[in-house]
Amino acid sequence: MSTDSVLTMEHVSHSYEDGTNVLNDISFSVARGEIFSLAGPSGCGKTTTLRLAAGLEPLSQGRIKIDGKVVADSATNVPPEKRHVGLVFQDMALFPHLSVKDNVAFGIEHLPRTERDARVTELLAQVSMAKFADAFPHRLSGGQQQRVALARALAPDPPIILLDEPFSGLDPRLRINIREDTVNILKQRGTTTLIVTHDPEEAMFLSDTMAVMRDGRIEQVGSPGELYCQPVTPYVALFFSAANLIRGVVDQGVVNTPFCPVPAPQLAEGARAVVLIRPEALLMDPEGGPPPATAMGSAEGTVISARMLRHSVVTRMDFGEFNGERLSLRVRRAGHFIPDEGMRFQVALDPKQTFVFPIRDKK
């Protein structure tokens, strides 16, 4: 863990009063100035982790430090208002009876009036809400309310700001714009940030470092590029996108596929394995050209169906029988070429988006 960590979670486990186990031995640190995301599906424990960091839940087991000071362990429970963290939730929770500028000033009323007004003015300008300073929350759009909530959380200049699914209530186009503005503001101010999200794309866009969570545990921590390109479990690989699955057995260090043998040096000889192939790892040239030089190998497939999804086309293709199974695989290709049903193409395999994992028996 970083020696300049603003937030440190050490072997944190947590259960609710009814005995439900929510977190199991969670450990990570958020470095100063870093944007760190906890990503995973609903119910995986990410929001509970954030609430424990904020002091909104009493800690069951482990230790939490903020700026090097213990705020929660078996003998300590610093209340939320004394942890000095900034909080932004999905519902924004602005005070309806206060104007925009008074909402932002709420947490810094102890400052001298001149300093307080200057900080409010600076923050409203930074979140592009200066002209709404005297407006009340009910007159604002969802995106505008989110900007004000961010400014309010930043006003006390907290050591870390915690954001819980802050963009999920916004419509898709607005969500993209607001999160881009948010990450720019956080980076400009050098604000240490922990964000919770269920959206893989959002986590990748926002984060310097991200942790993928599953059933109360952290599956993998790393940069978005590391987690996408070097997933350590099938769960992490599938968190980012659906994948084609081909089952096989390790034979002389490889697992055979219709395209080519895929190396599996980390697996024992004879081990059952699954090859995960992202749809964009299957390369199809509509002009019928040769496979790219970087490809591992190729196979001929028949188009079953094709659909356009925004900037790409997803084609379902039949590759015949393989290892006793009928292989129907998805191919995703950028562009607007939509092949007709029944057309046949040579499809190559990109090794950079192909992963081999052992098949583990369920116990």
N, C-alpha and C positions, 0 to 999 in steps of 0.2 A: 504494500500500500504506500501511496505517496507520503513523504514526510511533511508536505505542505497541504495536508488534507483539511478541508473545511468541515466536511461531514464524514464521520467514520462509523460504520455499523460493524460490530464485532460479534460473531456467533449469536445472532439474534434469532430466537425462536419465540413464537407467540401463539397463545390459545385464547379463545373467547371464554366467557364465564360458563357457558354450557359445556365446555370441554372440547369444542371444535378446534382442531389444530389448523392454524392458518399459515404460519411460517416455520421453516425448518432450517436452522443453522445458516442464516443469511449473513454474509460478510462482503463488504465492498467499501470503497472510499471515493469521495468526490473531491478532486483537486481544486485548488483556488483558481477561479476564472473559468472553470470547466462547465460545460453543459452535459449532464449525465442523465440518461433516460432509463427508466424501468419499463420494459415492454413485455406484453403478454396478454392473453385473453382474459375476459372477465372471470373473477374468482381465483386468479393465480396468486394473489397476495400483494400485488404492487401498491394498491391504495393503502392497505394496512401498513405497509412499510413506510410510506410517506407520512401517515398519521402518527406513527410511532416517532418518527424524526421530529415532527412538529410538537409532540407532547400531547396530542389529542387522544391517545390511547395509552394506558399504563403498560409498561414493558413487563413481559412475563419472564424472559431470560435473555442474557447477553449484556452488551454494553453499547451505548451510543455516545459519541463525542461530537461537539460542535466547536470548532476553532481550538481543538486540543483539550477542551474542558468536558468532563463527564457530565452529561445531562440526564442520563438514565442508566441505571444498573440495579443490582439487587438491593442497594442501600440508598439510591438516589433517584429522585423524580422531579426535575426542575419543571415548573409549570410552563405552559405554552407562552404566556406573556413575558416570561423572563428568558426564553430561548432566543428572542429577537430574530426570528425567521420571518421572511415574507411569504404570504400564502395567496395563491390564486386558484379558485375552484371553477368547476364547469359552469355553475350558476352565477358566477361573478360576485353575488352577495353584496352589491352596492347598497348604501343606505338611501332609501327612497326619499327621505325628507331633507337630504343634503344635496347641495349643488355639486357639480363635477369638481370644482376646485376645493370645496369643503370635504368631499370624499377623499381626495388625494391628501389633504392636509390633516386628516383625522389622526394619523399615527405620529405626527410630528408637532403636536400642539405645544410641546414643552420648549420648542425652539423660539428664539426671539422673533417677533412678528416680521421684521424685515427679511431675516434669513428664511423663515418659513415660506413667505410669499415668493421669494426668489426661487426656492426649490420647486414649489408647485408650478410656477411659470415655466421653469426649465423642463420639468418632466412632461407637462402637457404639450409643450412644443415638440419634445422628442417623440411622443406617441401620436403626434398630429391631431391633437384635440384642443389646441389653444383657443380656437374660436367658440368652443362649447363650454368654456369655463363656468359660465353662469347657468347653464342648462341643468335640468334634473334628469335622473336616470331613465324615467319613463319616456322621455322624449328622444332617447338614443336608440340606435339599432343594436343588434347583438354584438356586432363587431366593434362598434364604438364603446359599448359597455365593457368589452373585454380589454380594450386599450386603457380605459380608465382604471379598471381593476389592476392591471399591470403597473400603471403609474402609482397607484396607492400602495401596492406591495413594495415598490422600489423606493418610495419616499423616505422611509427611515434608514436607508442605506444598510440593509441587513447583511450579515455575513453570507447568507444563502437564501435563495428564494425557492419555494416549493410550488410546483404547478401540477394539479390533478386533472387530467383530461381537459385542459383549458379550451380546446378548440372543437370538441366533439359536438357541441350544440349549434355550431355554425353551418351554414350551407356550404357545399363543397368548394365552390369558387372563392367565396369569402374566406373560408378556412385556409386555403393556400396562401392568400395575400396576407392575412393576419399573422400566420405562423412565420412567414418570411420576414415581416416587419419585426416580430417579436425577437427572433434570433438575432437580427441586426442590432436591435436595441441592447439586448443582453451582452452581445460581444463588444459593442462600443463602450459600454459601461464596465466591462470586465466582471460582470455579476456571476457568481457561482450559482449554479442552477441544478435542481433535481426535478425532473419532469416524469409524470406517469402517463403512459399512452398505450392503447391497444392496437394502434395503427402502425404497421411495420414501416410504411413509407414515411410517416411523420417522424418516427424514431430515427430513421436513417438521416433524414433531412436536418433535424435539429441537433443531433448529438455529436459531441466529440467522442464520448464513450457511451456504450449502452450495455445493459444486462437483459438478457431474455429470461423470463421467469416461467416456471411451470409447477403447478401444484405446491406452491409455497417454497420452492427452491429456485436457486439460480442455476440455469443450465450452462450459460457461457457469458463471459464479460470480455469486451474488447471494442475496438473501433467498429463503426458500421461496415467498413470494408473487410475487416477480419472476419466478422460474423457471417457476412454474406458469402465471401469467397472461401472461407475455411471453417465451416460449421463442424462442431465436434460431435453432434448428435443429429439423428434424423429430425428430431423435433425442431431444432434450430434452423436446419435447412428448409423445412416445410413452413416455418413461421413466416418467411419472407414471400413465399409463393408456392402454388401447387407444383408438384413435380411428377414426372413419369417414373414408375417403379418397375424394375426388372429383377426378378429373384433368380438366384443361382448359387453355385458352390465354388469355393476357391479351389482352383486347379492350377498347380505350378505357379502360384503367386498372382493369378489373374481370375477375374470373373467374366465369363463369356457373355456377349450381347450380340444381337443381330448385326451391329455395326462393326464391332471389333472386340478383342479382349481388353478389359479395363483393369489396370494394375490395382492390386490390393495387398501391398507389402506389409501392412500392419495386421493382417488377419492370418490365422493359422490355416495350414493346408487342410482342405476338406470342410472348412467352416461354412455354414449357410450364411449367405449374404444377400443384401439388397442394393442394387445400383439405383441411385436417385439422379434423374436427368431433368434439369429444368427445361421447360418448353423452348426457351430461347437458345438452349444448347444444341438443339437439332436444327441444322443449317440446310435450308432448301433454296436452291437457285431456280427461279421461275423460267430462266432462259435455258436451263438444262446444262449449265456449265459444269466444269469439274469441281470436286470438293476443294475448299481452301486448304492451303499448305499446312495450316495449324490443326486441321481436323485429324482425329485418330483413325477414322475409317468411315465407311458409308454403307447404306443398305437401301434397297428400293421399296417404296411404300405407295399405297393407293389412297387417294383422297376419299374420305367418308363424308366430311362436311367442312365448311369454312365460314367463319364469321368475323366481321370487322369489329374491333374493340378500340375506339379512339384512334391512336396512331399506329396500331399494329393489327395483324390478321392472325387469328388462332385457327389452325387447321387440324382436324382430327384425321389421323392416318392409320391405315391397317398395314402391319408388317408381317402378317401371317402367323403361323404357329411357331412358338419358341419355348423350349423346356416344358412342353405340355400345356402352354397357355396361348390364347389368342392375343396377340399384342396390338392394342389400339392406343396410340401415343399422340400427345398434343405437341404441335409445332407452333411456336410464336415467332412471327417475322415482322419487322418494321416495314412500313409501306402500305400500299393500297391494292396490291395484287391479290385477288380472291380466286383461287383455283376452282375449277368445276369438279363436281363429284365424279369419281372414276378416273381422274387424271393420275398418272404415275410419275413419280419424281425420285431421283436419287437424293437421299438425305444423309448428311454427314454429321458426325458427333464432335462437339467442342469439349475437350477434356477439362477446361477451366471451370465448367459449370456442371461437372459430373462427379458424383460422390459415392463412395462405397462404405457401407456400414454393416456390422454383423447383425444377424437376426437373432435376437435373444429370446429364450423361452420364457413365457410368462409364468410367474410363480404365484 
